[in-house]
Amino acid sequence: RVLAAYSGGIPSTPDEFESAVRQYHENKVGGFESFQVLLREYPETSDFFSNTLPLIVSVALQLPALADEEFGPPARPLCEYANNCYRDQNPEHQAEFLHPSDPEYPGLPILRYGADPPVLHLSRKLVLCLVANMFLCTFT
C-alpha cells in the first residue's frame, strides 16, 4: 500500500503528502497542521518536496529488500491479509502462508511477536530505512 501511495509521483504539497499517508495508514494520523506551518514559516524548507521527500520515500521503499538482506527471505509466502486473515485457523492455509503471529514471520527480530533477542545489530542503511518509514508513518 505504501508503494501504491507514491507510485503516481512524489507529493508536491503538504495536502498531497497528507493524502498519500492516509492511503496506507489505518489509524487516524495527526500533526499535519504543524507540518504545514513549518513549511510555510521557514523558507529554508522550500526544497522539501523537490529534494528531501523523494529521498525519504526512495529509502523507505527499500525496507523489504534490506530486511531480507539482513535477516533472510521469508520461508513461505506472506498472507496478503496479515492480521485481518479470516482463514488463519485453517491448517492448510497456515502451512502455505505466513502470518504476523508466526515466529518465522519476516521482519526485525526485536519487532516480531514474542521475540526476545538479547542484542540486535542493525546496519546503518537499515536504520536509515527505518527512520524514513517512521517519518512516513508506515508502521501502524
C-alpha positions, 0 to 999 in steps of 0.5 A: 500500500505504501508503494501504491501511495507514491507510485503516481509521483512524489507529493508536491504539497503538504495536502498531497503528502497528507493524502498519500499517508492516509492511503496506507495508514489505518489509524487516524494520523495527526500533526499535519497542521504543524507540518504545514506551518513549518513549511510555510514559516521557514523558507529554508524548507522550500526544497522539501518536496523537490529534494528531501521527500523523494529521498525519504520515500526512495529509502523507505521503499527499500525496507523489504529488500534490506530486511531480507538482506539482513535477516533472510527471505521469508520461508513461505509466502506472506498472507496478503491479509496479515492480521485481518486473515479470516482463514488463519485457523485453517491448517492448510492455509497456515502451512502455505502462508505466513502470518504476523503471529508466526515466529518465522514471520519476516521482519526485525527480530526485536519487532516480531511477536514474542521475540526476545533477542538479547542484542540486535545489530542493525546496519546503518542503511537499515536504520536509515530505512527505518527512520524514513518509514517512521517519518512516513508513518508506515508502521501502524 
